[in-house]
Amino acid sequence: EQFDIEGNFADVVKHEQVKNLVLEDVKSIGKKAGLKGFEGIRKIYLDSELFTSENGLLTPTFKMKRNAAKEKYSSQIKELYEN
């Protein structure tokens, strides 16, 4: 399926069609992996900023700094769990 979406990466990840496409793909992978309904995701947030050690979201060995990510994205996480 193709979409007429133009712009840079930051513009593309904000587009609703892209969010829906990524969400459906993740749901499909979860279903194939045998996840139960309550284990799947219902909403997704896409950000154009990559996780790097320079911005404090990854360690030098490329492991996610969970507390830093939770702090940075706390408002987005809260919004995803509302409703």
N, CA, C and O atoms as a GROMACS GRO file, in nm:
protein
  332
    1GLU      N    1   0.085  -0.117   0.000
    1GLU     CA    2   0.000   0.000   0.000
    1GLU      C    3   0.089   0.123   0.000
    1GLU      O    4   0.187   0.131   0.075
    2GLN      N    5   0.055   0.219  -0.084
    2GLN     CA    6   0.134   0.340  -0.092
    2GLN      C    7   0.050   0.461  -0.052
    2GLN      O    8  -0.070   0.466  -0.075
    3PHE      N    9   0.117   0.558   0.008
    3PHE     CA   10   0.053   0.681   0.050
    3PHE      C   11   0.126   0.798  -0.014
    3PHE      O   12   0.245   0.790  -0.041
    4ASP      N   13   0.055   0.905  -0.037
    4ASP     CA   14   0.115   1.027  -0.089
    4ASP      C   15   0.153   1.116   0.029
    4ASP      O   16   0.088   1.217   0.056
    5ILE      N   17   0.259   1.077   0.097
    5ILE     CA   18   0.307   1.150   0.213
    5ILE      C   19   0.445   1.204   0.179
    5ILE      O   20   0.535   1.130   0.141
    6GLU      N   21   0.459   1.333   0.193
    6GLU     CA   22   0.588   1.396   0.164
    6GLU      C   23   0.638   1.469   0.286
    6GLU      O   24   0.562   1.501   0.377
    7GLY      N   25   0.767   1.494   0.286
    7GLY     CA   26   0.828   1.568   0.395
    7GLY      C   27   0.946   1.493   0.452
    7GLY      O   28   0.981   1.385   0.406
    8ASN      N   29   1.005   1.552   0.552
    8ASN     CA   30   1.118   1.488   0.617
    8ASN      C   31   1.068   1.387   0.720
    8ASN      O   32   0.947   1.372   0.739
    9PHE      N   33   1.159   1.318   0.785
    9PHE     CA   34   1.123   1.213   0.880
    9PHE      C   35   1.034   1.267   0.991
    9PHE      O   36   0.939   1.200   1.031
   10ALA      N   37   1.065   1.386   1.041
   10ALA     CA   38   0.985   1.446   1.149
   10ALA      C   39   0.841   1.469   1.105
   10ALA      O   40   0.749   1.451   1.185
   11ASP      N   41   0.822   1.507   0.980
   11ASP     CA   42   0.686   1.527   0.928
   11ASP      C   43   0.614   1.395   0.909
   11ASP      O   44   0.495   1.383   0.939
   12VAL      N   45   0.685   1.296   0.859
   12VAL     CA   46   0.624   1.167   0.827
   12VAL      C   47   0.574   1.097   0.952
   12VAL      O   48   0.464   1.042   0.951
   13VAL      N   49   0.652   1.096   1.061
   13VAL     CA   50   0.610   1.024   1.182
   13VAL      C   51   0.490   1.089   1.249
   13VAL      O   52   0.424   1.024   1.331
   14LYS      N   53   0.460   1.214   1.217
   14LYS     CA   54   0.344   1.282   1.274
   14LYS      C   55   0.215   1.251   1.195
   14LYS      O   56   0.105   1.278   1.243
   15HIS      N   57   0.229   1.195   1.077
   15HIS     CA   58   0.115   1.169   0.990
   15HIS      C   59   0.032   1.053   1.044
   15HIS      O   60   0.086   0.947   1.078
   16GLU      N   61  -0.097   1.073   1.052
   16GLU     CA   62  -0.188   0.973   1.111
   16GLU      C   63  -0.185   0.839   1.035
   16GLU      O   64  -0.194   0.734   1.098
   17GLN      N   65  -0.173   0.843   0.903
   17GLN     CA   66  -0.168   0.719   0.825
   17GLN      C   67  -0.043   0.637   0.860
   17GLN      O   68  -0.048   0.514   0.865
   18VAL      N   69   0.067   0.704   0.885
   18VAL     CA   70   0.190   0.635   0.922
   18VAL      C   71   0.175   0.571   1.059
   18VAL      O   72   0.214   0.456   1.079
   19LYS      N   73   0.119   0.645   1.153
   19LYS     CA   74   0.096   0.590   1.287
   19LYS      C   75   0.008   0.465   1.280
   19LYS      O   76   0.037   0.364   1.344
   20ASN      N   77  -0.099   0.473   1.202
   20ASN     CA   78  -0.189   0.359   1.189
   20ASN      C   79  -0.121   0.240   1.123
   20ASN      O   80  -0.143   0.125   1.163
   21LEU      N   81  -0.040   0.265   1.022
   21LEU     CA   82   0.032   0.158   0.954
   21LEU      C   83   0.129   0.088   1.049
   21LEU      O   84   0.134  -0.035   1.052
   22VAL      N   85   0.204   0.164   1.126
   22VAL     CA   86   0.299   0.107   1.222
   22VAL      C   87   0.223   0.030   1.330
   22VAL      O   88   0.263  -0.080   1.367
   23LEU      N   89   0.115   0.087   1.381
   23LEU     CA   90   0.035   0.022   1.484
   23LEU      C   91  -0.021  -0.111   1.435
   23LEU      O   92  -0.014  -0.211   1.506
   24GLU      N   93  -0.076  -0.114   1.316
   24GLU     CA   94  -0.131  -0.238   1.261
   24GLU      C   95  -0.022  -0.343   1.240
   24GLU      O   96  -0.045  -0.462   1.261
   25ASP      N   97   0.096  -0.300   1.198
   25ASP     CA   98   0.208  -0.392   1.180
   25ASP      C   99   0.252  -0.453   1.313
   25ASP      O  100   0.277  -0.573   1.321
   26VAL      N  101   0.261  -0.370   1.416
   26VAL     CA  102   0.299  -0.418   1.549
   26VAL      C  103   0.194  -0.514   1.603
   26VAL      O  104   0.227  -0.616   1.662
   27LYS      N  105   0.067  -0.480   1.584
   27LYS     CA  106  -0.041  -0.569   1.627
   27LYS      C  107  -0.033  -0.704   1.556
   27LYS      O  108  -0.052  -0.809   1.618
   28SER      N  109  -0.006  -0.701   1.427
   28SER     CA  110   0.004  -0.824   1.349
   28SER      C  111   0.118  -0.911   1.398
   28SER      O  112   0.103  -1.033   1.410
   29ILE      N  113   0.230  -0.851   1.427
   29ILE     CA  114   0.346  -0.925   1.479
   29ILE      C  115   0.313  -0.986   1.614
   29ILE      O  116   0.348  -1.100   1.641
   30GLY      N  117   0.246  -0.910   1.699
   30GLY     CA  118   0.205  -0.960   1.831
   30GLY      C  119   0.109  -1.077   1.820
   30GLY      O  120   0.119  -1.174   1.895
   31LYS      N  121   0.017  -1.068   1.727
   31LYS     CA  122  -0.080  -1.175   1.707
   31LYS      C  123  -0.010  -1.303   1.659
   31LYS      O  124  -0.040  -1.412   1.707
   32LYS      N  125   0.084  -1.288   1.565
   32LYS     CA  126   0.161  -1.402   1.515
   32LYS      C  127   0.246  -1.465   1.626
   32LYS      O  128   0.271  -1.585   1.625
   33ALA      N  129   0.289  -1.383   1.721
   33ALA     CA  130   0.371  -1.431   1.832
   33ALA      C  131   0.286  -1.494   1.942
   33ALA      O  132   0.340  -1.547   2.039
   34GLY      N  133   0.154  -1.489   1.926
   34GLY     CA  134   0.066  -1.553   2.023
   34GLY      C  135   0.031  -1.469   2.144
   34GLY      O  136  -0.009  -1.523   2.247
   35LEU      N  137   0.045  -1.337   2.133
   35LEU     CA  138   0.010  -1.251   2.246
   35LEU      C  139  -0.141  -1.253   2.266
   35LEU      O  140  -0.218  -1.259   2.171
   36LYS      N  141  -0.182  -1.247   2.391
   36LYS     CA  142  -0.324  -1.239   2.426
   36LYS      C  143  -0.372  -1.095   2.402
   36LYS      O  144  -0.290  -1.004   2.388
   37GLY      N  145  -0.502  -1.076   2.396
   37GLY     CA  146  -0.558  -0.945   2.369
   37GLY      C  147  -0.511  -0.837   2.464
   37GLY      O  148  -0.483  -0.725   2.422
   38PHE      N  149  -0.502  -0.871   2.592
   38PHE     CA  150  -0.460  -0.771   2.691
   38PHE      C  151  -0.310  -0.741   2.684
   38PHE      O  152  -0.264  -0.643   2.743
   39GLU      N  153  -0.233  -0.824   2.614
   39GLU     CA  154  -0.089  -0.801   2.602
   39GLU      C  155  -0.055  -0.711   2.483
   39GLU      O  156   0.056  -0.658   2.476
   40GLY      N  157  -0.147  -0.694   2.394
   40GLY     CA  158  -0.122  -0.613   2.275
   40GLY      C  159  -0.131  -0.466   2.304
   40GLY      O  160  -0.172  -0.424   2.413
   41ILE      N  161  -0.092  -0.386   2.206
   41ILE     CA  162  -0.100  -0.241   2.223
   41ILE      C  163  -0.221  -0.187   2.148
   41ILE      O  164  -0.265  -0.244   2.049
   42ARG      N  165  -0.273  -0.076   2.196
   42ARG     CA  166  -0.390  -0.015   2.134
   42ARG      C  167  -0.358   0.123   2.076
   42ARG      O  168  -0.426   0.169   1.985
   43LYS      N  169  -0.256   0.187   2.129
   43LYS     CA  170  -0.215   0.318   2.081
   43LYS      C  171  -0.063   0.319   2.068
   43LYS      O  172   0.007   0.238   2.129
   44ILE      N  173  -0.013   0.412   1.988
   44ILE     CA  174   0.131   0.422   1.968
   44ILE      C  175   0.170   0.569   1.954
   44ILE      O  176   0.093   0.652   1.905
   45TYR      N  177   0.290   0.599   1.997
   45TYR     CA  178   0.346   0.733   1.981
   45TYR      C  179   0.476   0.718   1.902
   45TYR      O  180   0.563   0.641   1.940
   46LEU      N  181   0.489   0.792   1.793
   46LEU     CA  182   0.611   0.791   1.714
   46LEU      C  183   0.682   0.924   1.731
   46LEU      O  184   0.619   1.030   1.729
   47ASP      N  185   0.812   0.918   1.748
   47ASP     CA  186   0.892   1.039   1.767
   47ASP      C  187   1.004   1.039   1.664
   47ASP      O  188   1.060   0.934   1.632
   48SER      N  189   1.037   1.154   1.614
   48SER     CA  190   1.143   1.164   1.514
   48SER      C  191   1.282   1.165   1.576
   48SER      O  192   1.381   1.146   1.506
   49GLU      N  193   1.290   1.186   1.706
   49GLU     CA  194   1.420   1.187   1.772
   49GLU      C  195   1.465   1.044   1.800
   49GLU      O  196   1.394   0.967   1.866
   50LEU      N  197   1.582   1.009   1.750
   50LEU     CA  198   1.636   0.876   1.771
   50LEU      C  199   1.689   0.860   1.914
   50LEU      O  200   1.729   0.958   1.977
   51PHE      N  201   1.688   0.739   1.962
   51PHE     CA  202   1.748   0.710   2.093
   51PHE      C  203   1.899   0.699   2.072
   51PHE      O  204   1.945   0.612   1.997
   52THR      N  205   1.976   0.786   2.138
   52THR     CA  206   2.122   0.784   2.126
   52THR      C  207   2.184   0.803   2.265
   52THR      O  208   2.116   0.843   2.360
   53SER      N  209   2.311   0.773   2.275
   53SER     CA  210   2.380   0.799   2.402
   53SER      C  211   2.400   0.949   2.421
   53SER      O  212   2.410   0.997   2.534
   54GLU      N  213   2.408   1.024   2.310
   54GLU     CA  214   2.427   1.168   2.318
   54GLU      C  215   2.308   1.239   2.381
   54GLU      O  216   2.325   1.336   2.454
   55ASN      N  217   2.186   1.190   2.354
   55ASN     CA  218   2.069   1.255   2.414
   55ASN      C  219   2.026   1.188   2.545
   55ASN      O  220   1.922   1.223   2.601
   56GLY      N  221   2.107   1.093   2.593
   56GLY     CA  222   2.084   1.034   2.723
   56GLY      C  223   1.981   0.923   2.728
   56GLY      O  224   1.943   0.879   2.837
   57LEU      N  225   1.934   0.876   2.612
   57LEU     CA  226   1.833   0.771   2.611
   57LEU      C  227   1.893   0.631   2.595
   57LEU      O  228   1.824   0.531   2.616
   58LEU      N  229   2.021   0.623   2.559
   58LEU     CA  230   2.090   0.494   2.548
   58LEU      C  231   2.221   0.500   2.626
   58LEU      O  232   2.283   0.605   2.640
   59THR      N  233   2.261   0.383   2.676
   59THR     CA  234   2.393   0.372   2.739
   59THR      C  235   2.497   0.362   2.627
   59THR      O  236   2.459   0.345   2.512
   60PRO      N  237   2.626   0.372   2.658
   60PRO     CA  238   2.729   0.355   2.556
   60PRO      C  239   2.726   0.216   2.490
   60PRO      O  240   2.780   0.198   2.380
   61THR      N  241   2.663   0.118   2.556
   61THR     CA  242   2.652  -0.016   2.497
   61THR      C  243   2.514  -0.036   2.431
   61THR      O  244   2.472  -0.150   2.407
   62PHE      N  245   2.446   0.074   2.402
   62PHE     CA  246   2.320   0.076   2.328
   62PHE      C  247   2.203   0.009   2.400
   62PHE      O  248   2.114  -0.047   2.336
   63LYS      N  249   2.204   0.015   2.531
   63LYS     CA  250   2.089  -0.032   2.609
   63LYS      C  251   2.005   0.090   2.644
   63LYS      O  252   2.058   0.196   2.676
   64MET      N  253   1.874   0.073   2.638
   64MET     CA  254   1.786   0.186   2.668
   64MET      C  255   1.792   0.221   2.816
   64MET      O  256   1.788   0.134   2.903
   65LYS      N  257   1.803   0.350   2.843
   65LYS     CA  258   1.794   0.399   2.980
   65LYS      C  259   1.646   0.420   3.010
   65LYS      O  260   1.588   0.523   2.976
   66ARG      N  261   1.586   0.320   3.074
   66ARG     CA  262   1.441   0.319   3.094
   66ARG      C  263   1.392   0.439   3.174
   66ARG      O  264   1.291   0.499   3.138
   67ASN      N  265   1.462   0.475   3.280
   67ASN     CA  266   1.418   0.588   3.361
   67ASN      C  267   1.425   0.719   3.284
   67ASN      O  268   1.336   0.804   3.296
   68ALA      N  269   1.530   0.736   3.205
   68ALA     CA  270   1.544   0.857   3.124
   68ALA      C  271   1.434   0.864   3.018
   68ALA      O  272   1.377   0.970   2.995
   69ALA      N  273   1.405   0.751   2.955
   69ALA     CA  274   1.299   0.748   2.854
   69ALA      C  275   1.162   0.772   2.918
   69ALA      O  276   1.079   0.844   2.862
   70LYS      N  277   1.140   0.713   3.035
   70LYS     CA  278   1.013   0.732   3.105
   70LYS      C  279   0.994   0.878   3.142
   70LYS      O  280   0.884   0.932   3.132
   71GLU      N  281   1.101   0.942   3.186
   71GLU     CA  282   1.094   1.083   3.224
   71GLU      C  283   1.070   1.172   3.102
   71GLU      O  284   0.986   1.261   3.105
   72LYS      N  285   1.143   1.147   2.995
   72LYS     CA  286   1.132   1.228   2.873
   72LYS      C  287   0.993   1.216   2.811
   72LYS      O  288   0.938   1.316   2.763
   73TYR      N  289   0.938   1.096   2.811
   73TYR     CA  290   0.810   1.072   2.744
   73TYR      C  291   0.694   1.056   2.841
   73TYR      O  292   0.592   0.996   2.806
   74SER      N  293   0.705   1.108   2.961
   74SER     CA  294   0.600   1.089   3.062
   74SER      C  295   0.465   1.144   3.017
   74SER      O  296   0.362   1.081   3.040
   75SER      N  297   0.464   1.261   2.954
   75SER     CA  298   0.335   1.317   2.911
   75SER      C  299   0.274   1.234   2.798
   75SER      O  300   0.152   1.217   2.794
   76GLN      N  301   0.357   1.183   2.707
   76GLN     CA  302   0.305   1.099   2.599
   76GLN      C  303   0.254   0.966   2.654
   76GLN      O  304   0.151   0.915   2.608
   77ILE      N  305   0.324   0.909   2.750
   77ILE     CA  306   0.282   0.783   2.812
   77ILE      C  307   0.148   0.803   2.882
   77ILE      O  308   0.056   0.721   2.868
   78LYS      N  309   0.136   0.913   2.956
   78LYS     CA  310   0.010   0.943   3.024
   78LYS      C  311  -0.104   0.956   2.925
   78LYS      O  312  -0.213   0.903   2.948
   79GLU      N  313  -0.080   1.024   2.817
   79GLU     CA  314  -0.182   1.044   2.714
   79GLU      C  315  -0.224   0.910   2.651
   79GLU      O  316  -0.342   0.889   2.622
   80LEU      N  317  -0.128   0.821   2.630
   80LEU     CA  318  -0.160   0.690   2.570
   80LEU      C  319  -0.249   0.606   2.661
   80LEU      O  320  -0.332   0.528   2.612
   81TYR      N  321  -0.233   0.621   2.791
   81TYR     CA  322  -0.311   0.541   2.885
   81TYR      C  323  -0.445   0.604   2.922
   81TYR      O  324  -0.526   0.539   2.987
   82GLU      N  325  -0.469   0.728   2.881
   82GLU     CA  326  -0.598   0.791   2.906
   82GLU      C  327  -0.701   0.731   2.812
   82GLU      O  328  -0.668   0.683   2.704
   83ASN      N  329  -0.826   0.735   2.853
   83ASN     CA  330  -0.940   0.682   2.775
   83ASN      C  331  -0.943   0.533   2.786
   83ASN      O  332  -1.031   0.469   2.728
   0.00000   0.00000   0.00000
